[in-house]
Amino acid sequence: MMMTAIGLMSGTSLDGVDIALIETDGKRVQSFGPSGYRPYTDTERGLLRQALTEAVHLPQRDARPGVLREAERAVTIAHAEAVAAFTAQNRISREDIDIVGFHGQTVLHRPAERMTVQIGDAAALAKAIHIPVMHDFRAADVAAGGQGAPFVPVYHRALAQSLEREGPMVVVNIGGVSNITYIDGADTLIACDTGPGNALLDDFVFRTTGQRFDCEGRMAAQGAVHVAWVVRALEHPFFALPPPKSLDRNDFASLMLRDMAPADGAATLTAFTAEAIARIVPLLPKEPRSWIVAGGGARNLTMVRMLRERLAPATVEAADALGWSADAIEAQAFGFLAARGLKGLPLSYPATTGVPIPMTGGVIVQP
């Protein structure tokens, strides 16, 4: 049975709430509906940055001391506003929506300690929007010993199957962190984080220029890559680990660029992301024939060019070129995951998160 699902995603880059509607039965995607975006205000973003800092000391996953309570309230309100604006603009009545998938905002992800924390009050959200909400997608996976990330691979597979092209293919999502989904036919699904995405780059650009990100990679295009820095950064033990593996946004925060001009720093960090993605190829069963780039990194033309050079002879194309939405793909995925969760289908697998057995997940809250 097909369902109408809304997915909500607020990623590690802390830019805002993505929202998207899809028609799905939890196995395939019948159609894409509209998508939208509700940016965080500077105040909200400041609050979330504080929450990230304070979450490091969280005693247990449901504790919300100090600024975390305030941040959770802000996240919940922002998501409620996103749904209200989206349904009004697209003339969607809430009776037509079967489920809302609410990821929340990750403030801590430490799978080795069986701890993953996404803030956002699902019960308050369900009450505000009058639609059932599924949330807490990652907890069951982490509690069972999985990495709890990445969670979008099952959605990538559903999208890839509709392309009907020869495998193996890889979907690489470049958000705050980069992750890949390796797809080879209906059976082989491997996924992992590959390393930094835009988080280090965005933080550097913001610190040195006050801009939130390197628009289209223009700054990086004017700079020179400090190859020695990239080589040294790639010595981090994470890159040699086989998949599945996952990261926290702050795992590379100690890799600071010292005394580097803004353009050179942007070029160097963009190259680091591309190189880190390429490092996964020898760890995959076969060399991919094609790569599809999604997430904010798909808009960074310098990043895409570096990936093309590094991954040749495989083809590299942006998700938008295939009719997918690079911006909405993660929000769509959480709508898809909510539909799967309702049907009791697995959200994660041993080869995507390292969980011992395929795991269902998500907790449903009625309005």
LINVEN-V143792 format. One record per residue. N is the residue number from 0. RES is the residue in one small letter. PHI is phi in whole degrees, 0 to 359 (NA if undefined). NEAR is the number of other C-alpha atoms within 12 Angstrom. Layout:
N;RES;PHI;NEAR
N;RES;PHI;NEAR
//
This chain:
0;m;NA;16
1;m;284;22
2;m;236;30
3;t;258;37
4;a;236;48
5;i;252;51
6;g;249;48
7;l;234;51
8;m;219;52
9;s;235;40
10;g;269;43
11;t;291;39
12;s;279;40
13;l;58;38
14;d;270;33
15;g;164;32
16;v;254;42
17;d;268;46
18;i;222;46
19;a;207;41
20;l;248;44
21;i;222;42
22;e;257;32
23;t;205;36
24;d;255;29
25;g;88;35
26;k;242;33
27;r;228;27
28;v;258;35
29;q;284;21
30;s;199;23
31;f;268;29
32;g;263;29
33;p;290;30
34;s;224;34
35;g;205;33
36;y;206;28
37;r;234;28
38;p;294;24
39;y;285;30
40;t;283;17
41;d;300;14
42;t;296;17
43;e;298;28
44;r;296;27
45;g;299;19
46;l;297;27
47;l;293;39
48;r;296;29
49;q;297;22
50;a;298;34
51;l;300;31
52;t;294;21
53;e;286;22
54;a;294;35
55;v;306;26
56;h;258;20
57;l;299;24
58;p;286;16
59;q;215;17
60;r;292;29
61;d;263;22
62;a;285;19
63;r;227;26
64;p;288;20
65;g;51;18
66;v;294;25
67;l;295;36
68;r;295;23
69;e;296;23
70;a;295;36
71;e;298;36
72;r;297;28
73;a;297;32
74;v;298;45
75;t;296;37
76;i;297;30
77;a;300;38
78;h;290;45
79;a;296;35
80;e;295;28
81;a;300;34
82;v;293;43
83;a;298;28
84;a;294;22
85;f;296;30
86;t;291;28
87;a;293;16
88;q;298;16
89;n;261;17
90;r;49;15
91;i;257;21
92;s;270;19
93;r;295;25
94;e;295;16
95;d;277;20
96;i;262;32
97;d;279;34
98;i;202;45
99;v;244;53
100;g;265;49
101;f;244;56
102;h;284;49
103;g;81;46
104;q;248;46
105;t;292;43
106;v;245;41
107;l;204;38
108;h;220;34
109;r;228;34
110;p;299;30
111;a;297;21
112;e;262;19
113;r;54;23
114;m;226;33
115;t;219;39
116;v;233;40
117;q;243;39
118;i;272;40
119;g;141;38
120;d;264;34
121;a;295;39
122;a;295;27
123;a;294;27
124;l;295;38
125;a;302;30
126;k;294;18
127;a;290;24
128;i;260;34
129;h;60;26
130;i;223;33
131;p;301;33
132;v;237;45
133;m;255;40
134;h;215;41
135;d;54;39
136;f;291;45
137;r;270;46
138;a;300;35
139;a;297;33
140;d;297;36
141;v;294;36
142;a;297;27
143;a;273;27
144;g;98;29
145;g;276;39
146;q;283;40
147;g;71;51
148;a;192;46
149;p;283;51
150;f;250;52
151;v;274;46
152;p;309;41
153;v;296;49
154;y;285;40
155;h;304;47
156;r;297;38
157;a;299;33
158;l;292;37
159;a;296;34
160;q;297;24
161;s;285;21
162;l;280;21
163;e;51;16
164;r;241;18
165;e;295;18
166;g;269;28
167;p;285;32
168;m;233;40
169;v;233;47
170;v;260;48
171;v;248;50
172;n;257;48
173;i;254;46
174;g;256;42
175;g;299;36
176;v;248;39
177;s;261;46
178;n;222;48
179;i;237;50
180;t;236;48
181;y;261;45
182;i;237;41
183;d;221;29
184;g;74;21
185;a;280;23
186;d;265;15
187;t;267;24
188;l;227;39
189;i;235;44
190;a;213;46
191;c;189;45
192;d;284;45
193;t;253;47
194;g;139;47
195;p;295;44
196;g;246;46
197;n;261;45
198;a;300;38
199;l;298;41
200;l;297;49
201;d;300;39
202;d;298;34
203;f;295;35
204;v;297;33
205;f;295;21
206;r;292;20
207;t;264;24
208;t;233;19
209;g;83;13
210;q;279;16
211;r;283;22
212;f;201;35
213;d;271;39
214;c;301;24
215;e;58;21
216;g;76;34
217;r;295;23
218;m;294;33
219;a;298;36
220;a;297;28
221;q;266;19
222;g;255;23
223;a;250;23
224;v;284;30
225;h;274;26
226;v;300;19
227;a;300;15
228;w;295;24
229;v;297;28
230;v;300;20
231;r;293;19
232;a;297;29
233;l;285;30
234;e;281;19
235;h;306;22
236;p;302;16
237;f;305;25
238;f;292;33
239;a;271;22
240;l;290;22
241;p;286;25
242;p;289;37
243;p;279;38
244;k;201;39
245;s;216;37
246;l;229;36
247;d;259;39
248;r;310;36
249;n;267;31
250;d;297;25
251;f;250;30
252;a;299;21
253;s;286;12
254;l;279;25
255;m;274;22
256;l;270;32
257;r;258;15
258;d;49;12
259;m;241;21
260;a;298;23
261;p;309;33
262;a;294;29
263;d;293;31
264;g;297;40
265;a;296;44
266;a;297;40
267;t;294;42
268;l;288;48
269;t;293;49
270;a;295;43
271;f;299;44
272;t;298;45
273;a;296;44
274;e;295;37
275;a;297;40
276;i;295;43
277;a;296;35
278;r;296;30
279;i;281;39
280;v;305;35
281;p;295;18
282;l;266;23
283;l;262;31
284;p;301;22
285;k;222;20
286;e;287;25
287;p;297;31
288;r;269;24
289;s;216;33
290;w;235;40
291;i;240;42
292;v;258;44
293;a;236;39
294;g;83;39
295;g;302;41
296;g;297;44
297;a;294;40
298;r;273;30
299;n;272;37
300;l;296;27
301;t;291;32
302;m;299;44
303;v;295;39
304;r;298;30
305;m;298;31
306;l;295;36
307;r;301;27
308;e;296;18
309;r;282;25
310;l;258;29
311;a;305;20
312;p;274;14
313;a;297;23
314;t;277;25
315;v;230;32
316;e;224;32
317;a;282;34
318;a;303;33
319;d;301;19
320;a;295;15
321;l;262;19
322;g;85;20
323;w;275;34
324;s;252;35
325;a;302;34
326;d;284;37
327;a;264;37
328;i;299;46
329;e;285;45
330;a;296;43
331;q;303;46
332;a;300;51
333;f;284;49
334;g;292;51
335;f;297;55
336;l;295;55
337;a;295;52
338;a;296;49
339;r;297;39
340;g;300;36
341;l;299;35
342;k;270;23
343;g;72;21
344;l;273;22
345;p;297;33
346;l;258;45
347;s;219;44
348;y;225;36
349;p;308;31
350;a;272;36
351;t;255;41
352;t;234;44
353;g;82;33
354;v;292;34
355;p;298;21
356;i;224;19
357;p;306;23
358;m;243;35
359;t;277;31
360;g;183;35
361;g;89;38
362;v;237;29
363;i;260;28
364;v;234;26
365;q;273;21
366;p;292;20
//
